[in-house]
Amino acid sequence: MSSRSTTRTSRVPRSRATKDAGVHLFLAVGGVIMVFPFVWQLVMSLSTNSQVTSIPPTFWPGELQWANFGRVFESIPFLDQFWVSVSITVLRTAGQLLLCSLAGYAFARMRFPFRRVIFGLTLSILMVPPEVFMIPQYQIIQNLGLLNTTTGVVLPGIFSAFGAFFMTQFFRGIPVELEEAARLDGCNPWQIFIKVMLPLVKPGLSALAVLTVVWSWNDLLWPLVVTTDTTKMPLTVGLASLQGQYTTDYAVLMAASTMAVAPILILFIIMQRRVIDGIASSGLKG
């Protein structure tokens, strides 16, 4: 009996070790697949245009072409477009955090006529492709005289149905007793929202902020329609302008893309734990 039990207990750690090794191998392969495009982009940014377009591809350039990064500033007004992208991202993120948190709190906690109907209509926006709104949005921005301005790019993205739903899920997960206790202490609705509710949904605000930053930084179609002045364009539109009709300097394009993606990549690496925790928490709420 003792020899059989010893054999069984020895098999259990081995099976667990084998399972863990398989999981780690799968995760390692997935990580390599995810990181490879960024590494390949960096390698291509340090290559010549002939090496980028060569067949079979050149996996490592013989001499690193650091001059490609300097040529980016000669091809487009990179710094102007960079600060335009920063302005658009900051304003959109601030607007989303303010308006979506207010909407989420109202839908989750307040009782007013047609609350469910309005919430359903807000969610129905998620089923409509953004391209459907583009023509009326453009006409509104044109009538307001906001073409080729940062405000014209920011306004349509200052609120989102996803952000409102996202924050609603967080506010619904907060115990009602906390709100009732604050009301008994004499707090008005604004004080309850600012002093009690907002500190409790910081993971959701952090996750929404990072998601909005990534979306705003990568937004291309709407800024491409609204802006025509190269100094008023964000980086996404500036990068698109580097693609010529007949020829494209892919090495310079890859160098510009590397510089454009670096800030957002660093931000995501720093904030990834908050993003994952925030999205996981919102998915658990009723």
C-alpha positions in Angstrom: 0.0 0.0 0.0 2.8 2.5 0.9 4.6 1.9 -2.4 1.4 2.5 -4.5 0.6 5.7 -2.6 4.1 6.9 -3.1 3.9 6.2 -6.8 0.6 8.1 -7.1 1.9 11.1 -5.2 5.0 11.2 -7.4 2.9 11.2 -10.5 0.8 14.2 -9.4 3.7 16.7 -9.2 5.0 15.4 -12.5 1.7 15.9 -14.2 1.3 19.4 -12.8 4.9 20.2 -13.8 4.2 19.0 -17.3 0.9 21.0 -17.5 2.7 24.1 -16.2 5.5 23.7 -18.7 2.9 23.4 -21.5 1.1 26.6 -20.4 4.4 28.5 -20.1 5.5 27.3 -23.6 2.1 28.4 -25.0 2.4 31.8 -23.4 6.0 32.2 -24.6 5.0 31.5 -28.2 2.1 33.9 -27.9 4.4 36.6 -26.5 6.9 36.1 -29.3 4.1 36.4 -31.9 2.8 39.6 -30.3 6.2 41.2 -29.9 7.6 40.2 -33.4 5.8 43.0 -35.4 7.3 45.7 -33.1 10.8 44.1 -33.4 10.4 43.8 -37.2 9.3 47.4 -37.4 12.4 48.6 -35.5 14.7 46.5 -37.7 13.1 47.9 -40.9 13.5 51.4 -39.6 17.2 50.8 -39.4 17.5 49.4 -42.9 17.7 50.8 -46.4 14.7 51.0 -48.6 16.1 48.3 -50.9 16.6 46.0 -47.9 13.0 46.6 -46.8 11.6 45.7 -50.2 14.1 42.8 -50.9 12.8 39.3 -51.6 13.6 37.2 -49.7 13.5 39.7 -46.8 16.6 40.9 -45.0 16.1 40.0 -41.4 19.0 42.1 -40.2 20.6 45.1 -41.9 24.4 45.0 -42.4 24.8 48.6 -41.3 22.2 50.4 -39.1 20.7 53.4 -40.9 20.2 55.8 -38.0 19.8 58.6 -40.5 16.3 57.3 -41.3 15.0 58.9 -38.1 16.5 62.3 -39.1 14.9 62.0 -42.5 11.5 61.8 -40.9 11.7 65.4 -39.7 12.6 66.4 -43.3 9.6 64.5 -44.8 6.8 65.7 -42.4 6.5 68.3 -39.6 6.8 65.5 -37.0 7.0 67.7 -33.9 3.9 69.8 -34.9 1.9 66.6 -35.6 3.2 65.0 -32.4 1.8 67.9 -30.3 -1.4 67.8 -32.2 -1.8 64.1 -31.4 -1.0 64.8 -27.7 -3.6 67.6 -27.6 -6.3 65.5 -29.2 -5.5 62.5 -26.9 -5.5 64.6 -23.7 -8.7 66.5 -24.5 -10.6 63.3 -25.6 -9.4 61.4 -22.6 -10.4 64.2 -20.2 -13.8 64.5 -21.9 -14.4 60.7 -21.8 -13.6 60.4 -18.1 -15.8 63.4 -17.2 -18.8 62.7 -19.3 -18.8 58.9 -19.2 -18.4 58.8 -15.4 -21.3 61.2 -15.0 -23.5 59.2 -17.4 -22.5 55.9 -15.8 -23.4 57.2 -12.3 -26.7 58.5 -13.6 -27.6 55.2 -15.3 -26.5 53.1 -12.4 -27.7 55.0 -9.4 -30.3 57.7 -10.3 -34.0 57.1 -11.0 -35.5 59.3 -13.7 -38.2 58.8 -16.4 -37.2 56.7 -19.4 -33.9 55.7 -17.8 -33.9 52.2 -19.3 -35.0 53.5 -22.7 -32.2 56.1 -22.8 -29.7 53.6 -21.7 -30.8 51.2 -24.4 -30.6 53.9 -27.0 -27.1 54.7 -25.8 -26.0 51.1 -26.1 -27.6 50.9 -29.6 -25.0 53.3 -30.8 -22.5 50.6 -30.4 -24.2 48.6 -33.2 -23.9 51.4 -35.7 -20.6 51.7 -37.7 -18.9 55.0 -37.0 -18.7 55.7 -40.8 -22.5 56.3 -40.7 -22.1 59.4 -38.6 -19.2 60.8 -40.6 -21.1 62.9 -43.1 -23.5 64.6 -40.6 -20.5 65.1 -38.2 -18.5 66.7 -41.0 -21.4 69.0 -41.9 -21.7 70.1 -38.2 -18.0 70.8 -37.8 -17.9 72.6 -41.2 -20.9 74.8 -40.2 -19.2 75.6 -36.9 -16.0 76.7 -38.8 -13.9 74.1 -37.0 -12.2 72.4 -40.0 -8.4 72.1 -39.6 -8.6 72.7 -35.9 -7.9 70.4 -32.9 -11.4 71.2 -31.5 -13.0 69.9 -34.7 -11.1 66.6 -34.4 -11.8 66.3 -30.6 -15.5 67.1 -30.4 -17.0 63.9 -32.0 -14.9 61.7 -29.7 -15.4 63.4 -26.4 -18.1 61.0 -25.4 -18.6 57.3 -26.2 -21.4 54.8 -25.6 -18.8 52.2 -24.7 -17.4 54.5 -22.0 -20.8 55.1 -20.6 -21.6 51.4 -20.4 -18.2 50.6 -19.0 -18.6 53.1 -16.2 -22.2 52.0 -15.5 -21.0 48.5 -14.8 -18.5 49.8 -12.3 -21.0 52.0 -10.5 -23.5 49.1 -10.3 -20.9 47.0 -8.5 -20.6 49.5 -5.6 -22.7 48.6 -2.5 -25.7 50.8 -2.1 -25.1 51.0 1.6 -22.1 53.3 1.1 -24.2 55.7 -0.8 -27.0 55.6 1.8 -24.5 56.2 4.6 -23.1 59.3 2.8 -26.7 60.6 2.3 -27.4 60.1 6.0 -24.3 62.1 6.8 -25.8 65.0 4.8 -24.0 64.7 1.5 -25.8 65.9 -1.6 -25.7 64.0 -4.9 -22.6 65.9 -6.2 -20.7 65.2 -2.9 -21.6 61.6 -3.1 -20.4 61.3 -6.6 -17.1 63.1 -6.1 -16.1 62.1 -2.6 -17.6 58.6 -2.4 -18.2 57.1 -5.8 -15.3 58.3 -7.9 -12.6 57.1 -5.5 -14.2 53.6 -5.6 -14.1 53.4 -9.4 -10.5 54.4 -9.9 -9.6 51.0 -11.6 -12.4 51.7 -14.1 -11.3 55.3 -14.7 -7.7 54.1 -15.3 -8.8 51.4 -17.7 -11.1 53.8 -19.6 -8.3 56.4 -19.7 -5.8 54.0 -21.3 -8.3 52.6 -23.8 -9.2 56.1 -24.8 -5.6 57.2 -25.2 -4.8 54.2 -27.4 -7.9 54.8 -29.5 -7.4 58.5 -29.8 -3.7 58.2 -30.6 -4.4 55.6 -33.4 -7.5 57.4 -34.9 -7.0 58.0 -38.6 -10.2 58.2 -40.6 -11.9 61.2 -38.9 -8.7 63.4 -38.6 -8.0 62.5 -42.3 -11.4 63.9 -43.3 -11.3 67.0 -41.1 -7.7 68.2 -41.5 -5.8 69.2 -44.7 -3.1 71.5 -43.2 0.0 69.4 -42.5 0.8 71.3 -39.4 -2.7 70.7 -38.0 -2.7 66.9 -38.7 -2.1 64.3 -36.0 0.7 61.8 -36.5 -1.6 59.1 -37.9 -2.5 61.3 -40.9 1.1 62.4 -41.2 2.3 58.8 -41.4 -0.4 58.1 -44.1 1.0 61.0 -46.1 4.4 59.4 -46.3 2.9 56.7 -48.6 3.4 58.0 -52.1 1.1 57.2 -55.1 3.9 55.5 -57.0 6.9 55.0 -54.6 7.2 54.9 -50.9 10.3 55.2 -48.7 9.4 52.3 -46.4 12.5 52.7 -44.2 11.5 56.3 -43.4 7.9 55.3 -42.9 9.0 52.6 -40.4 11.2 55.0 -38.6 8.3 57.5 -38.2 6.0 54.7 -37.1 8.5 53.6 -34.5 8.7 57.1 -33.0 4.9 57.5 -33.2 4.2 54.2 -31.4 6.9 54.5 -28.7 4.9 56.9 -26.3 1.7 54.9 -26.4 3.6 51.6 -26.0 5.5 52.9 -23.0 2.2 54.1 -21.5 0.5 50.8 -22.0 3.5 48.9 -20.4 3.3 51.1 -17.3 -0.5 51.0 -17.0 -1.2 47.4 -18.2 -2.0 46.1 -14.8 -4.6 48.8 -14.2 -6.1 48.1 -17.6 -6.4 44.4 -17.0 -7.7 44.8 -13.5 -10.2 47.4 -14.6 -11.6 45.4 -17.5 -11.7 42.2 -15.4 -13.6 44.0 -12.7 -16.1 45.5 -15.1 -16.8 42.1 -16.6 -17.7 40.6 -13.2 -20.4 43.2 -12.3 -24.1 42.6 -13.0 
